Amino acid sequence: MDDLPPSPAELPHHLLADPAFVRALRERDFTIVFAMAHDAGISYNRIAEACALKSERVSQIARGTTAVTALATVERIAGGLRIPGAFLGLAAQPWEDTAVLSTESHHGEDDPMKRRNLLRGALAAGLTAPALAALTAARTDVDQTLSPSAPQDLADLEAAAESYGYGYHGQRPTRVLADLVTDFTTLRPLLTVPQPAPIRARLCRTAGQMAGMTAIVLHDLGSRRESRAWFATATRAAAESGDDQLRTWILAREAMVPLNYGAPRTAADLADQARRAAGTRPTAAATLAAAVAARAYALNHQPEQARTALAAADALMNRLPEGEWSDTWLTYGEQKHHVHLSHALTTLGDTRRARESQQRALELSAPTSTMTRTLLHIDAAACSHHDGNSEEACRRTVAALTSLPDGYRTGLVHRRALDLYEAIPAHHHRERAIRELRDVLAA
């Protein structure tokens, strides 16, 4: 008679949200993995039984006198302790519940606070494979429900979407991301309850806003693929809501992904789609689309089109209704306008006007607007480079980067500083200031 397969010893869910445990899994440090599993109540004998390992081998691994290097052993441990493959750099196993965030709900414990803490823990180590798997699970949970009927009272969710629109407010982007996605997942049960069409439209509009803002944070963190996936979900939600201005806003915001990561032609195409969708009415989305188009054209070496788009953005800005004139991700205000002008004019080499916009944007930016203020300082440094002083440009960029908290030195900020470094001719790269910028970027 064949031997029965070993029965798994499933880890407590809180361990998969513990940053130390996640780090140990990523590094395949099974000494720490076994020790923490043991502390959580799983005996070494139980680990050995579940993973089809000899007890002596498990004891040696736990003491650190031997290491696990064979892929087959790693896979047996993953199966025995029910560790999702993404945590160990493995493919998803047939037994896996791919939705880390959905695990709680499958056990009848759909608690937003537990979800929030789980996400925060997964994101504490950065945009790792497990963290991205959790984000994808949260998005697809809602994405798959955007066609049937739906919700209840939306007031709290609409208020939450509005509050997220005010940006980071000095918080680490990953913390905002965890909170946003946690609230986004609460839309799922509402989307499955039949409701009148106007209520459904409000729910889908909120889903589109939250998915779009999640995409913005992922863009800022440098996760382009994930950002585009969330924008796709936002687009579906906006289409179902029937809100053309939301769809325009999503297109314009999505254009900023290729814009900021080296594909200006693609950005210009998306921005042009947004402008066509917006029509001629002065709205926040239409103004944003024109400003983003100007930046894309400037980066794509189309100065005339860029200046035409800048003029259109200015004209729309002057006619913008008071209700859409504010500094949030969902609206458009003077501060945001000057941030876009700063980058477009810097790229065009119009350093005088660029500096005017940089100064005005800084005056209007709150002290907690860490990322925005840093990008403006890098634009100012790029103006120095355009004016022939590359050493000063590098010194100013180094100062801007080194003054940032750790969580802000990646993604968009790093990309903008790298663009400046790569714009400096290679024969200058041996100069001290340029070398210092290279070293900071490498670190």
N, C-alpha and C positions, 0 to 999 in steps of 0.2 A: 504494500500500500504506500502511495506517495506521501512524503512529509507534507504537513500543512504549512502554508506560508506563514512567516512570523506576523503576529498581530502588531500594528503600529502603536507607538506611544506618543500620542499627539501633544505637542507643546502647548502650554497656556498661551492664549492670544497676545497677552501683554508683552511676552518676550519678543515677538516679532515687531513690536513698536519701540523696543528699547534700543537706543542708538549704539550702546556698547555691544549688544548682541548682534545687531545688524552689521556693524563693522567687522565683528569676528566672523560672521558668515561670509561677508564679501571677501575677506582675506583667507577664508577656509582655515581659520585657527580653531581647530576642534577641541583644544585644551580648554579654551574659554567657553566654547559652545557646550561641552559636556558639563563643565563646572556650573554654568548658569542654569542648565537644564536640571542638574542635580539639586541646586538650591531651590528650584521651583517645585521640587517634590518628585522628580523622576529618578529612581535609584539607578546606580551604574549597572546593576544586574538587569534591570528593566530595559535600559538603553541597549545593552548587549543583546538581549533577546529580540528587541524590536528591529535592530539593525543587522541581525544575523552575524554578529561579531563575537569572538571569544571574550569572556569576562576579563581575562588577563590583558587582552589587547585594549579593551576600553579603559582599564585601570592605567595602563601605560600612557595612553593618549591623554587621559585626564591629568596625569602627573607631569605631562610635558616631556616624557622620556622617549616618546616616539611620535612621529607625525603621520598624517594621512596624505598620501600623494596619489594613490591610484584612483582613477576616475570611477571605476566600478564601486570602490568603497565609499566615495563621496555620494554616489547615487543611492547606495544602500542606506546611508545615514539620512539622506534627504527623504527617502521613502519611509524609513522607520520612524522618524520623528515628525513626519508630515511637514517638512520645510518646503515651501514653494520654490521651484527650480530657479526663479529669477534671483532669489537671494544668494544663490551659490554659483551664478553664472551658467546654470543648466537650462535646458529646454523645459517647458511646462510638462509635468507628468500627467498621465490620464486621470489620476485621483484628485488632481488639484482643483480647488475652487479658485479660479483666476482672480476673482474680485476680493482682494485683501479687505477692502472696506465693506464688502457685503457679508463677510463671515459673521459679523455680529447679528445682522438681520436674519440670516439663515437659522440662527439659534433663537429667534424670537426676542432679540435684545437690540432692537434698532434704536440705539441711544445716540443722539447727535453729539453729546459730550464725549462718549467713548470713541466715536468716529473721529472727532476733532483731535483727541489725544493720540489716536492711532496714526493719523496723518502727520501730526507734528513730529512724532517719533520717527516715522519713516523718512520724513524730509530733513531731519536734523543732520543727517550725513550728506545732504545735497540731493541733486537730481540723479540718484542712483537707479539701477534697474528696478529694485523693489518699489521705490518711491514712484517711478513713472508707471509701473504696473498698477499701483493703487490709484493714481490719477486717471489712468485710462479706464479702470473699472468704474470709477465714479462717473466719468463722462458717459460711458456706454450705457450704464444703468438708466440714465435719463434719455440719452440719444435714442435708445430703442423704443421709447414710449411716445415719441413726438408725433405719431400718426393717429392713434386712437383718440378717445375722448378724455375728459379730465376734471379738475380741481374743486377746492373749497374756498375759504377766505384767504385772499392773497395779500392782505394789508401788511402783515409782518414781513413777508418775503420781498414785497416791493420796497418797503422801508430799508431792508437789509441791502438790496441791490443799490439803492440810492447812497447808503452810507459807504459801501465799498467804492463807489465812484469817486470818493474824495482822495483815493490813493493810499500811499503807504503810511503817511503821518509818522515817520521816524521808525516804523516797525520793519523788521527784516522781511524781504520779499517772500521768503519761504513760509514765514508765519502767516502773512496775509493769504498766501496761496492755500495753506491748510484750512484756514477759516472759510475762505470763499468756497472751496470745493465741498467742505462739510455742509454748508448751507445749500449749495447747489443740489446735493444728493437728496435733500428733503423734498425736492420737487417731484421725485419719482412717484411716491404714493399718491400725490395730488393729481398727477397726470393720468392715473389709471381709473379715476372716478368720473363717470359721465357728468358733464355740466353744460349749461347753456353756452352758445358760441361766444358771447362777449367775455365770459369768465375764462373760457379756454384761451381766447386771444390774449388776455392779460397775463395768464400763466406762461404762455409761450414767449411773450415779450420779456418777462422777467428771466426766463431760462436763457433767452438770447443775450440779454445784458450780462448775466452772470458768467455764461460760457465765454462771451467776448472778453470780459475783464480777466478771467482765468487765463485766456490766451495772451493777454497783454503782459501779465506777470511772467508767464513762461517765456515770452519773447524777451523781456528784460533780463531774465536769467540765462538767456542764450540757448534755450531748448527749442529750436526752430520747428522740428518735426512735430513735437507735441503741440506747439502753439498753433500750427496750421490745422491739426486735427480738431482742436477746440474751436477754432474759427469755423470749421466746417459744420460742427454741431450748432454753433451760434447761428450760422446762415440758415440751417434747416428750421431752427426755432423761429427765426425772424420771418421766414417765408410763411410758416404756419400762422404766425400772429397777424400777418397782413400789414405790418408796419414797414412801409417803404423807407422811412428815414432811419429806422434801426438797421435795415439791410444795407443802406448806404454807409452808415457809421461802421458796420462790421467790415465791409469791403475796404473802406479807407484805412481802418486800423490794420487789417490783414496786409495791406500794401506796405506797411511799415516793417514787416518781417523781411521780405527781400530787399527793401530799401536799406535797412541797417545791416544786412549781412551779405552784401556784395552782388545783388542781382537787380540793378536799377531799372533795366528794361521791363522785367516782370513787374516791378513795383509800379512803373508808369502805366502799364496795361491795366492793373487792378485799380489804380487811382482813377484812370479814365472811365472804367466801368462804374465806379462810385459816382463820378461826376455826372454821367449820363443818367444813372438811377436817381440822382438828387434833383434833377431838373434845374430850373432857374430861380426857384424860391429861396430866399436867404434863410438858411437853417444852419445849425451847428454842424450837421453831417456834411452839408454842401461846402461849407467853409473849410472844414478839415480836409475834405477830398481835394480841394483846389490847392491847399498848402502842401499836402503830401505829394501831389503831382508836381508842384514846383521843385521840391527837393529831389524827386526822382529824375526829372528832366535835367536838373543841374548836374547830378551825378552821372547821367548818361551823356554828358557833353552836348546838350541841346539847349544852349543859353537863351535863344529867342523864345522857345516854348516855355522855358522856366520863368522868364520874366513875364510872359503873358499870363501864366498861371498865378504868379505872385500878384499881379495887378487884379486878377479875378478874385483872389482870396481877400485882398484888401477891400475891394468893392463889396463883397459879401459881408465882410466883418463890419463895415460901416452901416449896413442895413440889418444887422442881426437883431431879432427881437430880444427884449430884455430878459424874457424867460429862459432863453438859451445862452445867455451871456454869463457864464460862471466858470470857475476853475475846477472842473471835475473831468473824469475820464469820459463821461457820457455827454458832456456839453462842450462849449468852446468859449474861452474867455481871452482877455488881452494877454495874460501871461503865456498861455498856450500858443497864441498867435505869434508872439515874439520868439518863443522857443523854436517854432518851425522856421520863421524868417531868419533867425540866427544861423541855422544850419544851411538853408538854401543860399543865403547871401555869402556865407563863408565859402561854400563850395564854388560859387560863381566868382569869387575873388573880390567882391565888393566889400572890402574890409571896413570902410567907414560906416556904411549902413549896418553891417553885421554887428559892429561894436555897439552901435546905438540900440539895436534890438537886444543884445546880450545884457547891456546895462539895465534896460527897462525890465526885461524878464527877471533878472536877479532882484530888482527892487520889488517886484510883485510876487516873488517866490517865498514861501514860508521857510524859516530856518530848518524845518524838518524835511524839506524837499531835497533830500540828500542826492538822489540820482539825477534829478533835473539840474540842480546847481552844478554838479560835477560835469555833466555834459556841456553846459554853457561855458564852464572854465576851459574845457578841452576845445570847444569852438573858438574861444578867444586865443588859445595857444595856436590853433591852426591859422588864425588871422596873422599872428606874428610870423609864421612860416611863409604865408603868402606874401608878406611884406619884406621877406628876405632875411629874417632872423630865426633860422632853424634852431639854433642853440637855445635861445630864449623860449621858443615853442616847446622844446623838450623839457627844459627845466620846469616850466609851468605845468606841463602834463604830469611830470613826476610828482610835483607837489600836490596836484589834484588827486592822483591815485593813492599816494601814501597817506593822505589824510582821511581816506575812506575806511569805515568799518569793514571787517573781513567779508561780510555777506554781500557787499556791493562791488567787489573788485572783479567780478566775472561778467559774462554775458555782454549786454549792450555797451556798458562803460568800457570794458576791455576791447571790444570791437572798434569803438570810436577812436580810442587811443592808438590801437594798432593801425588803423587807417592813416593816422597822422604819421606814424613811424615809417610806414611803407611809402608815403608820399615824398619822403626825404631822399634825394639822390644817393645811390649806393656809395659814391666816393666820399660822402660825409659821415658814413657810419662808423668810422674809427675815432671821430671826435668824442670827447669825454661825455658831454651832455647827451649825445645820441646813444652812446653805449649804456649810460645810466637808464635811459628810457627802455632800451631793449632788455636790460636785466630786470627791471621792475615788471615788464610785461611777461617775461619768462617765468618770474616767480609766481 
